[in-house]
Structures are given as C-alpha cells and as structure tokens.
Amino acid sequence: MAKVGEQLKKPEAGWKRYDDSDGAISYTPSDGWRKATLNDHYLGSSSGSLTNSNGNKFVFSFVGTKLRLILSHSNTYTDKIQITIDNEIIEFFSAKSSSFIHQILSYEKTGLSYGKHYIEVTTVNKPSNSSGYDFRFDALDIDENGQLLHPDEVSSISKLKIGKRIRCHYKALANICGTFSGLGKETSDFISTTSSATPDGDFYFICVDKDHLGRWKLIADRNIQYSISWDTLNSAGVASGSGLPVVLDKDCLTALRLIKGGIGTDKDNEWDKYILSSDLNSSIIAGDNNVWNFKHMYSWSSSTFGTYVERRTVRIDNLSSYEDPKGTIKTVGFRPVLLLVIKYCRNIIFHDNKYKTYDNEWKTISTTLPSKDTFMNDGISDLSTLDRKEQIVTLPMTSSGLGEGKLFKAKVDYKKHFDINRINVK
C-alpha cells in the first residue's frame, strides 16, 4: 500500500486513474496554467500552476469514497496547497521536496460517504521562483467503480439547465458521420481537444439556451471530428434544416445539426451569441477557450458565406472564413448542436412535511409546494432507482427454558423489514 510522499506510477488495486488532461477537470484562471511535457509524467504531460498568476486552482467532482492526487515535487514548489471537499477546507499539503521528482502520491483522503463530492485544489503559499510553477498536477485516483465528473456535469437530462453539461460518446470512420450514444454516461476517455479523423471517445454537450420550440439547445465543447466534409454532413442530414433525428435517450426527442456561424461577417448567429459572448448565466467566462476549445481549429457551420453561395462559413475564435463544402481538411472540424425536448414529467417525494428528491442520496428541496421549474430541474426522472429488491435477512434467536424443552424467539422490526413474503425457522 503506497504512502503519501512515495512515487506511485500506476493506480493500486481498488483504484482507477484519470489524467490531468481529462475534460472533467476545470482549471482557473485560464491563463494561470500551462501544459508541461516530460516523459516522467503520467502519459507524458502535466498541468503546471504558474507562479506569476494568482488564485490558481483546479476543480472537479467525483462519485466515490476516496481520492488521491498525484503531483510532481521540487525544491522550488509551494509548501502549502489547500484542498476543499464539499465546500469545506479539509487540510493543506505540500509539493516541496529536496529534489525534482514526479508522480508522487501527494494527498490521500479515504472514508468519505459514498456519493458525489466537489473538490477544489488551490495554491496558498506562492513560491519565491516567480518565473516557474507553484506545482505540477499530474493525475488523480478514485474508487475503481467511481466516476469523475465536471463540476457543471449532469448525468440525467432532467437536470439540464443553462450552463450545465452532459457527456456523450461519438464514434466514426474517416469522412463518415458517425454514431452518437451513451448520453449522460462515461463510456470512454475524451476525444482530444485537437480532435481526430476517426474518433472513438466522449465529449460534452453544453446547455446554452432554449429555441423557439422550447427545445434545449446544447453545443459540443469541441470539434469531435476533422477531415469530414460539409457535403458528408449534409448527406447525413446534419448540416442544415431542422437537424437529423437521433435516439439518445428513451425519454426525450433529439435532433443534431451544425451551429449557425453567420452569413459573412454578421454577428447575429449562434457562434457569436454563445461561443464568444455568453457567460451562460454566470457559469463560465464568456469566450473562454478552456470551455469551448475553439482557438486551434475551424468549425463547420450551416451558413453560406455572403455572396459566396457555393462556400460554407467556418468559424475559429472571433474570425469568420469559408471553405469548399467538398473539402476534407484537418483544419476544419465537426462541432454538433443537439436539440432536445424531454417528453416525460418529473416526480418529487413528500415525506416528513418536506419535499425531497433522490440523487445518490435523499435531498430536501423545499418545505412548501415546489414550483414547476423546481419539478423540472430537481424532480426524480427515473423512479426505477427506488425499486426494492428481494432480500434475505437472518435474525438470531434467543432461547429460554420451558419445562423439558426450550422456547426460541426473535423480534422482527416491521419499520425496517416490510412486505415480508415468507418466514423460515431453522
């Protein structure tokens, strides 16, 4: 069993590892972190907290009971890093050592209650080396049956609202519009933010608005495929119009299309409105590349480019350009928009004069009759989570004298054990 301060290059039995580049980890401020590449890092790179930036922290959530943080240590790194769990400062730990060494088990927390936990890791003491790093964060380990979550991530469509994100899987062959699956599930590693010609991984849909039909509008947080032509997407029904109907969840109606990128240089379009200008109800910094990953590759849009009706608008950062719809180039990618309408109602449980919902645990949401929005945002969408399963319970029996024989008895608590179908005595 590894101890804090020892090198730990792979997760031990009962644990699983996530790299620092995992899309569920959020780094702030965006200019306070830099990727550090080195063969000795886990998977060859880590995230360095820059000393010339203040308030540096990384945040994530996870479902499980235990956590380990893997960092690089150095004699120039900070000796005080603060960890906050579920909005409570738990303790401090250090990344300072006498030598430069990597993949060190720097922090461990076990014995948490099973469920979703919110984590913040923040530099407290800035080291004197103002041109270097506070520390390098390399990886984290959690329960082998746990799940890493972005702080704004939801796993159920019933929890969607502006600023929330939901995971989805995408798999495709070169220049073919692929298949979407696993909405709300962790299926595999994330598709690289630099995309792929043959992707097979997860990404996030981020909820940005509702359209004129009342459908949730979600935009992919990255280009999920490059070297795919607009014509290919159009043939699949994705490029324009009302979108391609797809089945991603039995309880909602969904369609996929491209983002509206503007006709020429106009600003009245989805790219400028959501990618560049919206803070999504104060949940993000508007135009944050760490959220949208839009600075290194153009995205196909559904729009034609001004008078060049034979060309299609492509967008990168705050720039507009155009490309031949037949083109299959590495610098232009597919960033889908998902339109979603939920076709069922939610449920809230009234118990002990309180209105409650269930999300890994019972939570009180109101003491008065909830509003429609509360039902929609916080209600239970899947009552199967409350299904009771058959259970066999063994109760010890005590004996007492009764003439020449003995009387055996046991007390059954009907508040705990209900719907009893059979009692066997042995």
N, C-alpha and C positions, 0 to 999 in steps of 0.2 A: 504494500500500500504506500503510494507516494506521499511525501510530506511537503508542506509549504516550504518553499525555498529550494526544492530539488528540481532537477530537469525532468520534464515529462513530455516526450516527443510524440506520444500517441495516447489516446484515451484508454483507461484501465477498464476491466470488466465491470459492467453495470453503468458505464458512462458512454456518451457519444459526443463527438466534437464538431463544432462549427467554426469555419474560418472567419477572420476579421473582415473579409470582403463580402460576407453574407448580406443579402439585401434587407434582412430583418433588423440589422444594426444601424442606428441613426447616429451620425456624428455632427456635433455643433461646436463652434460656428463652422460654416463650410470652408472658410479659409484658414482654419486653425489646425487642419490635419493634412498630412502628406503621406503618400504611399512610399514605404521603404522596402526595397527589394534586396534579398540576400538568401543564398541557398540554405543557410542555417535556420531561416524562419520556416514555420509550418506552411507548406505549399509554396514556399519561396518568397513570401512578402508579408508585411505587417503594416499597421496604421500608426504613424508617428504623430504624437501630440506636440505641436510646435511651441517652443518656449516664448516666441515673440507674439503669441496670441493669448488672450485671457479668456477665462470661462470655458476652457476646452472640456468637453465631456462626450461620452458615448452612452447611448441608452438603448434598451431593448426590453422585451418581456419574454417570459418563458412559462411553459406549463411543466411542473415537476416539483421535486422536493429538495434538489441540491444543485450547487453551482461551483464551478472552478474557473478562474481566469488565468490565462497563460500569457506572460509578458516577457520582453527582453529586459535585462538588468544591466546597469552600467554605473560607474563611479560618478558620472555627471548627471544622472537621472534623479528625479524627485524622491524624497524620502517620506512623502505624505500624499496618498491618494485616498479620496473619500468614496465609500460605497454606500449608496442609499437603496434600501429594499422596501418596496411598497410605501414610498414617500417618508420613510423613517431612516435617519442616519444610523447605520449599524456600527461601523467602525472604520478604521483607517489602516492602510497597508503601504508598503514601500516597494519601489523599483530600483533602489540604490544598492550597489554591491561593489566589491573591490575590483571586479573585472567585468569586461563586456561579455555577457553570456546570454544565450537565447533559449526560448521555450521553457521558461521557468514557471512552475506552479506558484503563482504569486498570492493567490487568495482562494480560500475554500469556505463554503457555507453549506452545511447539511442540516437535516432535521426540520426543514420548512414544511408547513402543511401542504398537502397535495393540492395544486390548483395553479392559477395564473398569478405570476409575480412580476412586478415592474422594477427594473434595475436602472440606476444611474451611477456612472463612474466618472469622477471629476478630479482634476488636479487641484491640490490645495496649496502646497509649497512649490513655487516656481524655482527650478534650479538656477544657479548663477550663470550657466552657459546659455546666454540669450540667443545664440545662433543655432542651437541644436534642438533636441527633443526633451519634453518632460519625461516621456517614456514611450515605448513601442508596445502597442497591444497586438497580440498575435492570434489568439484563438480563445474559445470558451468551451467548456464541457458541461453538459447537463445529464439528467437521467436518460438511460438508453431508450426508454419508452416515452420521453418527454418531447416537447416541441418548442422551437424558438419562434418568437412572434415579434413583428414590428410593433412599437408602442401604439400605432394607429390601426393595427390589423384586426379584422374581424374574421371569424371562420364561418359565419352564417349570414345569408343575405338579409335576414330580418334585422340585423344590427347595422346595416348600411345607413350612413348619412354623409353629408358633405365633409370631406377631409379624411374619411375612413378608407381603408384599402383592403382588398380581398385577393387571396392568392389564386393563381390559375396555372395550368400546365399547357404547354404547346409543343407539338412535335411535327416536323415537316422534312420532306426531301428537298433537294435543291430546286429552286424556281417552281415550287408547288405550294399552294395554300394548304397548310396542314390542318391538324385536328386540335381542338381545344377540349380540355377535360379537367376534372378534379377541382372545380370551383370551391374555394374555401379550405382546400386540403394541401398538406405538404406532401407533394408527390416525389420530388427530387431536388437536386441543387438548382440554384437560379441560373437562367440563361445569362451569359456575360453581358454586362452593360455595353460592351463593344459589339454585341450581337453575334450571329452565326448564320452561315448559309444553310446549314442543316441542323436547326435547333432541336433539342430534346430536354426541356427543363421548365422551371417555374418562373413566373414573373408576377407583378402586382397590377391589378386594375385599381385605379384611384377614383373614388366617387367625387365628381366635380359639380353636379347640378341635376335638375330635372328638366326634361324637354317639354315642349308644348302639349304632349300627350300624357304627361305625368310619369314618364319612364325615367328611372335613374339613368344618368349618363356617367359612364366610367371610362377613363382613358388609361392605356397601358403606360407604365412608368419607364418604358424603354422601347427601343426598336427590337422586336422579337425575332426578326429575320432580315438578312440583307441579300443582295443579288437575286431579288424576286421582282419581276416587272409589274408595272401598274396594270398592264393588259392581263397578266395572270390573275391578279387580284380581282379585276373586273369580271373576268370569265367565271370566277368562283362566286360572284355576286357580292363581293365585299367592298368594291371600290367606291360606289356611289349609290344614290337612291335611299330606300328605306333600310337597306342592310340585308345581310344573309341570316335567316332564322337558324338558330342553333339550339341544341338541348344541352344545357349545362347544369340545370337543377330542375327536378320534377315539380317544384313548387313555384316556378317563375317562367315567364316568357322572355326570351333573349334574342337579340339580333346583333350582328357585327358589321361595322363599316369603317371607312377611313375617316380621319379627322379632317375638318374643313380648314384649309390653310389660307384662304383668301385669294381673290382674283387679282393677280398682280401685286400691288403694294398696299391694297386696302387693309385696314386694321379691324374691320368688323367680321371676325372669324373666330373659330374655336381655339386656334393656336395662340393668337394674341390674347384672347379673353382668359383662357385657363392656364396655359403653359407659362406665359410671360407675365400676366398681370394679376392673377388671383391668389390670395392667401388662403383660400378655401376655409372661410370662416375662422381665420386666425390660427389654423392648424399647421401652416407651413409659412416659409418666407417666399413671397411671390418671386417667380423666376429663378428658383433655386435648382441648380443643376444636379445637386445631390438627390433631389426628389425626382426630377424628370429625365436626367441623363440625355440632354438634347444638344450638347455642345460639340460632339465629335462625329455626328453622322446625320445626314438629312433624313427626313421622314416623308414618305409619300402622303399627299393629301388628295381629297376628292375633287379639288378645284382645278379649273383650267387657268392658264396664266395670261391674263389680259387679252390682248389681241392675238396671242399665240395659241389659238384654239386647239391646235394639234399637240400642244405640250401640256404637261401637268405640273402644278405648283408643288415644289418640295420646300420644306422648312428646316432650318437649323438655327438655333439660338434666336436672335431677333431679325434674321435675314430671310428673304424670300428669293427663290430661284426657280428654274424649271428644267424638266428633263423629258426626253423621249419616252412615252409610255411603254415602248417595247424594250427599253433598256434594262439590263440586269447587271448593275454595277455595285461594287462593295460599299460605296459611299452613300447609298440610299437604302433605307430600310422600311419595314412594315411595322407601324405602330397602330394597333387596332383600337377602335372605340366600341364599347359594349353598351347596348341599350337594354334595360332590364325593368320588367314590371312584375311585382310579386302578386300572385293570384290566390293567396290564402290569408286568413286572419291570424292574429296572434292571441295568446292566452296569458292571463295573469291569475295567480292563485291568491285567494283571500283567506288568511289564516291568522288567528290570534289578533283580530282587529287591524291587520296590516296587509297591504297588497305586496305580493312577493313574486319574483321571477327566479329562474334557475339557470345558472351559467357556471357549471362545475361545482357550485355551491348555492344555497339559498341566499337571496339578497332582498332586503326590503327596499322598495322603490317609492312607496307612498303610504300615508295613513288616511288619505282621502281618495275618493273615486278618481282613478287616473284619467288623464285626457286621452284623446285619440292619438296624439303624437307619442305619448308615453307607451300606449299599447303597441304602436307601430315600431318604435325604436327599442323598447325594452321587453316586450312580451315574449313568451316562450313560443318558438315557431315549430318545434318538434316535440310533441308530448310523449313520443316513444322513449325519451330519456327518463321518464318517470315510471316506465313499466317495471312491475315487480317480478322477480324471478323466483322459481321454486327453490326453497332452501330447507335442508335437513338440519335440525337443531338437536343436539344431545344434551339432556339435562341430568345431572347426578341426582340419585335418590338416596335418602337417608332412611335408616331402619330404626324400629323401636320394638320392644318386646310386646307380645300379645299371646299370653298363655304359653303353649308349647311351640308356637310359631313366631313369625316376625311380620311386622307391617312396614312396607316400604312406601314412601311418599315423596312427591316433588311438587313445587309450586310453579305454575305457568303464569307469566305476566302477560295478560291479554292486551296491554297497551303496547307491548313490544312485539309480541308474536300474534298476528291476526290472520284471518282467513285460514284457520287450521283445517286441513283436509283429513289428516289421519294421525293417530297417536298409537305408537307401538311400545309395548313394555317388555323388556327382556331382563 
